[in-house]
């Protein structure tokens, strides 16, 4: 029986993970953390005597609140032994970091890891990471395994730097004998209704996006339900290390953007680079790669054989289009 802590449970993927674990008979207590008030969907989880579900509102990037939480009596009473770190991924968290600000994503990761290592009752840490940390070669032929080279160049796109920093932070503890670390590298996560998460080019609210003219990269995708199932598989496994996860589909960026109400408008690369340079001078950020970076030019698919072999994970959901009541097309995820 595992007693689990789930971070950012008030955001879409966190809610999906909590709901799945609540119905898992192998899971005991669940402690959910979020930046806002508890979602109404959690109301039914609070029943029971004693309740096996608790929720706390906390700023994961601040040291004092995190320290107080991990030393609280409520945390001890629930006997948490497994931490699931779901990073920020909602609309509000996907904006560009301004110059001089410490990335909240990296700050949260550092504190979660620090307290997981320092808390004796915690034996496992499952982390949701990004597959966009890999270096992409020109073309769509990138088929990436866990041993593929990471994008450790001096000037990665601003939106990708925090993901790379977090990946290296957690990856550095994989050999730690006291804490089992499972790092799940996810591609673009797609949910029904046109929602999309973890793609640096499609992050944030619906609306037009720009992409370099002449390029339409292939996007590996996974449904939000399969993403939650991958977390569940990692919780119940003893395997440690980095794991690539993906669904069965791969979708061109232009098609994915249109389905998710983020049409990707082709613009000459020279104009994108000039716009990035201008915005960079205005905001103090190197934005060239965000507007014309490798993730907008070159596609990739993921080798998921290690996750299948060691975690026992295989995708069960497909991503496609279905007719709505008014006859329009809507993005849906459904069992394959």
C-alpha positions in Angstrom: 0.0 0.0 0.0 1.5 3.4 -1.1 0.7 6.7 0.6 1.2 9.5 -1.9 1.7 13.2 -2.2 0.7 14.9 -5.5 1.9 18.4 -6.4 -0.1 20.9 -8.5 -3.1 18.7 -8.1 -5.3 21.7 -8.8 -4.1 21.8 -12.4 -5.5 19.4 -15.2 -2.9 16.7 -15.1 -2.7 16.8 -11.3 -6.4 16.4 -11.0 -6.3 13.5 -13.5 -3.6 11.7 -11.4 -5.4 12.2 -8.1 -8.7 10.8 -9.5 -7.0 7.8 -10.9 -5.1 7.1 -7.7 -8.2 7.6 -5.6 -9.8 4.6 -7.4 -6.6 2.5 -7.1 -7.0 -0.1 -4.3 -3.2 -0.3 -3.9 -3.1 3.4 -2.9 -3.8 4.3 0.8 -3.6 8.0 1.8 -3.4 10.8 -0.7 -2.1 14.3 0.1 -2.8 16.8 -2.7 -1.1 20.1 -3.0 -2.1 23.1 -5.1 -1.5 26.8 -5.6 -5.3 27.6 -5.4 -8.3 26.4 -3.6 -9.1 22.7 -3.8 -11.1 21.8 -7.0 -14.7 20.9 -6.4 -14.1 17.5 -7.9 -12.2 16.7 -4.7 -15.2 17.2 -2.4 -16.2 13.6 -2.6 -12.7 12.4 -1.7 -12.9 14.0 1.7 -15.5 11.5 3.0 -14.5 8.6 5.2 -13.5 8.2 8.8 -10.7 8.7 9.0 -10.4 10.4 5.6 -7.7 9.1 3.3 -7.5 12.3 1.3 -6.2 15.8 2.3 -5.6 19.0 0.4 -3.3 21.9 1.2 -2.8 25.2 -0.6 0.9 26.0 -0.8 3.5 27.9 -2.8 5.9 25.1 -3.9 8.6 27.6 -4.8 9.0 29.1 -1.3 11.3 27.5 1.2 9.5 28.3 4.4 6.0 27.1 3.5 7.5 23.9 2.0 9.6 23.3 5.2 6.6 23.9 7.4 4.5 21.5 5.4 7.0 18.6 5.4 7.4 19.0 9.2 3.6 19.3 9.9 1.7 16.8 12.0 -0.8 16.2 9.2 2.0 15.1 6.8 3.3 12.7 9.4 -0.1 11.3 10.2 -0.7 10.3 6.5 2.6 8.5 6.4 3.5 9.7 2.9 6.1 7.4 1.3 5.8 8.5 -2.4 6.0 11.9 -3.9 4.5 12.6 -7.4 5.8 15.9 -8.7 3.5 17.2 -11.4 5.0 20.5 -12.7 3.0 23.7 -13.5 1.3 23.3 -16.8 -1.9 25.4 -16.8 -2.4 28.5 -18.8 -1.3 30.8 -16.1 2.0 29.0 -15.6 3.1 28.9 -19.3 4.1 32.5 -19.8 7.6 33.7 -20.7 9.9 34.1 -17.7 11.1 37.7 -17.5 14.8 38.5 -17.3 16.3 38.3 -13.9 13.5 36.1 -12.4 14.3 32.7 -11.0 12.2 30.1 -12.8 9.5 29.0 -10.5 9.5 25.6 -12.3 13.2 25.0 -11.4 12.7 26.5 -7.9 9.8 24.1 -7.2 11.8 21.1 -8.5 14.7 22.0 -6.3 12.6 22.3 -3.1 10.6 19.1 -3.8 13.8 17.1 -4.3 15.4 18.7 -1.3 12.6 17.7 1.0 12.1 14.3 -0.6 15.7 13.5 0.2 15.6 14.9 3.7 12.3 13.2 4.7 13.1 9.6 5.9 9.6 8.3 5.3 9.7 9.1 1.5 11.2 6.3 -0.5 10.1 7.1 -4.0 9.9 10.2 -6.2 8.0 10.1 -9.5 8.5 13.2 -11.7 6.7 14.4 -14.8 9.2 15.9 -17.1 9.4 16.9 -20.8 10.7 15.1 -23.9 11.6 18.5 -25.3 14.8 18.4 -23.4 16.4 16.4 -26.2 18.6 18.0 -28.9 16.8 17.8 -32.2 18.7 17.3 -35.5 17.3 18.7 -38.7 14.3 16.8 -40.2 11.6 14.6 -38.8 13.7 11.5 -38.4 14.6 12.0 -34.7 13.7 8.8 -32.9 14.8 9.5 -29.4 15.8 7.0 -26.6 16.6 7.8 -23.0 20.3 7.8 -24.0 19.9 10.5 -26.7 21.7 13.7 -26.3 20.1 16.5 -24.3 20.0 20.0 -25.6 22.7 21.4 -23.3 23.8 24.2 -25.7 24.6 27.7 -24.2 21.4 29.3 -25.5 18.3 27.0 -25.4 14.9 28.6 -25.9 13.8 30.4 -22.8 10.7 28.2 -22.3 12.9 25.1 -22.5 15.7 26.1 -20.1 13.6 25.3 -16.9 12.7 21.9 -18.2 16.3 21.1 -19.0 17.4 22.4 -15.6 14.8 20.3 -13.8 15.6 17.2 -15.9 19.3 17.4 -14.9 18.5 18.0 -11.3 16.3 14.9 -10.9 18.5 12.8 -13.2 21.5 13.5 -11.0 19.7 11.7 -8.1 18.7 8.5 -10.0 21.6 6.5 -8.5 20.8 7.7 -5.0 20.4 4.5 -2.8 18.0 6.1 -0.4 15.4 7.6 -2.9 14.1 5.9 -6.0 13.7 8.4 -8.7 11.5 7.8 -11.8 11.7 10.6 -14.4 8.9 10.4 -17.0 9.7 12.4 -20.1 6.4 13.2 -21.8 5.8 14.7 -25.2 2.9 17.0 -25.9 -0.1 16.1 -23.7 -3.5 16.3 -25.3 -6.9 16.2 -23.6 -10.4 16.1 -25.0 -11.9 19.4 -26.1 -8.8 20.9 -27.7 -6.6 21.2 -24.5 -2.9 20.8 -24.9 0.0 20.9 -22.4 3.7 20.7 -22.3 4.4 21.8 -25.9 6.6 25.0 -25.8 5.1 26.3 -29.1 1.5 25.7 -28.2 1.6 26.7 -24.5 -1.0 29.1 -23.1 -4.4 30.3 -24.3 -5.9 29.5 -27.6 -5.1 31.8 -30.5 -2.8 32.0 -33.5 0.8 30.9 -33.3 3.8 31.4 -35.6 6.0 28.8 -37.2 8.9 29.0 -39.7 7.8 28.9 -43.3 8.6 25.5 -44.9 8.7 23.5 -41.7 5.9 21.4 -40.1 7.5 19.3 -37.4 6.1 15.9 -36.4 4.8 16.0 -32.8 4.8 13.0 -30.6 1.7 13.1 -28.4 0.1 11.3 -25.4 -3.4 11.6 -24.0 -3.8 13.1 -20.5 -5.4 9.8 -19.4 -2.3 7.8 -20.5 -0.1 10.4 -18.9 -1.8 9.7 -15.6 -1.6 5.9 -16.2 2.1 6.3 -16.7 2.5 8.0 -13.3 0.4 5.2 -11.8 2.7 2.5 -13.4 5.8 4.3 -12.1 4.4 4.4 -8.5 3.9 0.7 -8.4 7.2 -0.2 -10.0 10.6 -0.5 -8.4 12.4 0.7 -11.5 14.4 3.9 -11.4 15.7 6.1 -14.2 14.5 8.2 -17.1 11.6 6.8 -19.2 10.2 8.1 -22.5 6.4 8.0 -22.7 4.3 8.5 -25.7 1.0 7.5 -27.3 0.7 5.7 -30.6 0.0 8.8 -32.8 2.4 11.4 -34.1 0.8 14.6 -35.5 2.2 17.5 -37.6 2.4 20.7 -35.7 0.0 22.5 -38.1 -2.7 19.9 -37.7 -2.3 19.8 -33.9 -2.4 23.5 -33.7 -5.6 23.6 -35.8 -7.3 20.9 -33.7 -6.5 22.8 -30.4 -7.6 26.2 -31.7 -4.0 27.4 -32.0 -3.6 27.8 -35.8 0.1 27.8 -36.6 0.7 30.5 -39.2 3.8 30.0 -41.5 6.1 33.1 -41.5 9.5 33.4 -43.2 12.2 32.5 -40.7 14.1 35.7 -41.3 11.1 37.7 -40.0 10.7 35.5 -37.0 14.3 35.9 -36.1 14.1 39.7 -36.5 10.9 39.7 -34.3 12.6 37.6 -31.7 15.6 39.9 -31.6 13.3 43.0 -31.3 11.3 41.4 -28.5 14.4 40.2 -26.8 15.8 43.8 -26.6 12.5 45.0 -25.3 11.9 42.3 -22.7 15.5 41.4 -21.9 15.1 37.9 -23.1 16.7 35.8 -25.9 13.5 35.1 -27.7 14.8 34.1 -31.1 14.8 30.4 -30.4 11.3 30.5 -28.9 9.9 31.9 -32.2 12.2 30.0 -34.5 13.7 27.2 -32.4 14.4 23.6 -33.2 11.0 22.5 -31.7 9.2 24.5 -34.4 11.4 23.2 -37.2 12.3 19.6 -36.5 10.0 16.7 -35.4 10.6 13.7 -33.2 9.2 10.4 -32.0 10.1 8.6 -28.9 11.5 5.1 -28.2 9.2 3.9 -25.4 10.5 0.3 -25.1 12.2 0.9 -21.8 8.9 2.1 -20.2 7.1 -0.9 -21.6 9.7 -3.3 -20.4 10.4 -1.9 -16.9 7.2 0.0 -16.0 4.8 -2.3 -17.9 3.3 0.8 -19.5 1.5 0.7 -22.9 -0.8 3.5 -24.2 -4.5 2.6 -24.1 -6.0 5.8 -25.5 -6.1 7.2 -29.0 -6.3 10.9 -30.0 -8.6 11.9 -32.8 -11.6 13.9 -34.0 -15.3 13.3 -33.2 -18.5 15.1 -34.2 -20.1 17.5 -31.7 -23.8 18.0 -31.3 -23.8 20.9 -33.8 -21.9 18.9 -36.3 -18.5 20.5 -35.7 -15.3 18.5 -35.2 -13.9 18.2 -31.7 -10.6 16.8 -30.4 -11.3 13.7 -28.3 -9.3 11.0 -26.5 -10.9 7.6 -26.3 -9.8 4.0 -25.5 -8.1 2.4 -28.5 
